[in-house]
């Protein structure tokens, strides 16, 4: 999946995504999205396109979580693919917003492994 990325999301990424989605959807919908994310094939999308589609701002490079991710990849570590939900023509970054921002600073054109449902 590339020099910065693990092949598959880590198991803890799914509950993290569920915690965020729980703020937006009811329990049944959250469970459905998490099951679909677990089963989804990992695809590649550009950092700049994920940010644009999600309509989220690029976090400042000084953000502690962005810094942690930048340090991790510079030391040769790998990050989990990003978990995305598309709902009513809107893209929700359920897990991985800080990872998207970190990679954007390295290259906005870099492909990011994602699971999209």
N, C-alpha and C positions, 0 to 999 in steps of 0.2 A: 504493500500500500504506500510505500514511499519511506524516505529516510526519517520522517518525523512522526510516523503514525503506526499504531498497532493495527493488526488486521481486523480485529473485532472489538466492539465496546467491552469494557470491563463490567463485571456483574453489578458493581455498585453504581454504575451509570444509570441503570434502569430505575432504581428507587429515587435517585436524584432527579431524573426526568419526571417521575411520577409526582414528586413533591411540588415541582413547579406547575405541572399540568393540573394538579389538584386545586390550584388557585383559579383556574380558568374553566374547568369542566367538572361534571359530577363524577362520583366514584366509579360508576359503570363505564362511562366514557374514558376515564383515565385508565382503567384496567384494560379496556379494548385497545387503546393506543399503545400501551406498554407491550401487550402481547404481539401486536402488529410490528412494533419496532424490533422486538426480539427475533421475529421471523423474517424481517425484511432483508433483502440483499444490500450489501454495502455498495454505494455508488460514489462517484467523484463529482464535486462541484467546486467552483472557484470561490475563494474567500470573499472577493468583492461582490460576487453575485448573491452569496448567502446574506451578507450584510444589507445589500440593497433590497432584497426580497423580504427580509425580516423587518425592514424599516427601523432597525436599531442603530444607534450611533456607534461609531468606533470608540471603544473605551480608550482612555489615555494610556500611553505607554507606562506611566507611573503607577497604574492600578496594580495592587499587590498580586492579584491572581494572574494578570497578564505577564507581570515580571517573572513569577514562578514558572509559568509555561515557557517563556523565552529562555530562562536559565536551564530548564529541563532539556529542551531540544538542543541548545548549544553544547550541553554536556553529553549529547548522544542519546538522551532518553527519548521515549516515544509516548505520544498522547493517544487517547481513545478517539475513535471516530465520533463525530457530532450526531446527536439525535434530533431530528427535525419532524415537525408535524405541519402539514398543510391543511388549513381549514378555512373555508369561505374565501378562497383566493388570497389568504394571508399565510405567511410562513412564520412558524413559531420555533425558536431554538429552545427545545425542551432541555437539552443538556449540551454544553460546549461553547457557550457564548465567549468565555474568556479565551478558549483555545482558538476560536475563529479570529478574534482580535489579535492574538499573539502572532498567528501565522500571517495575518494581513501586514503586520509590521515587517516581516521578513520578505514577503512578496504577495501583493494583493492578487496576483495571477496564479498563485499556487493552488493546486487541487487539494481539496480536503475530503477525506473519506467520510461519508454520511450514511445514515439510515433515514430514509424519507417515507413517511406514510401520510 
